[in-house]
Amino acid sequence: MTRSFDMIGDLEPVSPVVLSVPHAGRDYPPELRMALRAPLASLAALEDRYVDTVALAARRDETLLLQRRPRAWIDLNRAEHERDPLLDDGACRASSSSAKVRAGIGLVPRRTAAAGELWRCRLSAADVEARIAADHRPYHDALARLLEAARARFGCAVLLDVHSMPPIAGGRARVVIGDRFGRAAAGRFVARVEEALGREGLHHALNTPYAGGHILERHAIPQHGVHAIQLEIDRGLYLDRRLDQPGSGMAATARMLRAVIDALAEQALADGAVAPPFPIADAAE
C-alpha cells in the first residue's frame, strides 16, 4: 500500500531533531472532491498553506515527515477517538465532549467558519476507519520510530512540529511556540527557541492561542529525553498578500526556521551528552 506521506532523510536520523509537517497536504483525492458540498477552494482554510515549502528550504540533514493528504481528509493532529458524531457513523457520542469536535474540526473536519458544512452526506464508520489505518496510524508509527532511533543515537530527541497560522488580529506575535504548557518539552528547549526568534527580530507568544495538539501529546516523553515543540508561523511572513502563494518572505522565514532547528539540535546534543541510556519502547508502555 502506498503511504500518504513522504519521509525525507534517513530512517536512522543523523540529527537529534525530527521534523513533522502534518497539515500542508494538497493531494485532494477524487472521492473527497465528489463528496464536497462546499467549494474545493474553501478547504485551503484548513491547510497550513505552503509551510512544507518553508520546512523543505530550512531542512539540511534532519529527517522530515511531510503529509501529502490534506487535513480535510484526516487530521493527524487529532487522536483517533476524536470522531464527530454529526458526521461519522462510527463516532462515539462521548467524543463530542471535545471542544474541537464540537466546533467541527475533529479527526475528519466537518465544517469551516467561512464555508460552513463541508460534506454532502455522512461518513460511514468503515470509511473513517480505512483513513485511520491507511493515513493516520502509519504517520504516527513512523514518527515514533524516528524519535526512538534519534533518542537511541544521541541520548535526546526533539520533535519540531511545524504549522502555520493566519495573522493574529490585534496581536504582535508572528510565531507561537507550543509545548502544552510545559508538558511536552523542558523549559530549556523553549528558551532556546525564544532566543533564536529574538535574534531574528520576531515577536512570539507561548501556548496562546496554540499550545500543541495530539502529535505533541502522543510523542513527547520529556522525562526520558524525547521533547516536542509545535511551531506556528504567521502565513503573512512567507505568503503573498492574499495569503495564497509563496511570497517574497519565503527565504527569510526559512532562515528563521533553520535558526530554530539549530538551537534545538545544540540543546539536544548537550542534553544527550549527559543522558543515561534509556529504552524508549519501555517508556511508551
Beta strands, then each sheet from edge to edge (+ up, - down):
strand 1: 5-8
strand 2: 17-21
strand 3: 63-67
strand 4: 111-112
strand 5: 116-117
strand 6: 157-165
strand 7: 175-178
strand 8: 204-206
strand 9: 226-234
sheet 1: 1+ 3- 2- 6- 9- 7+ 8+
sheet 2: 4+ 5-
end
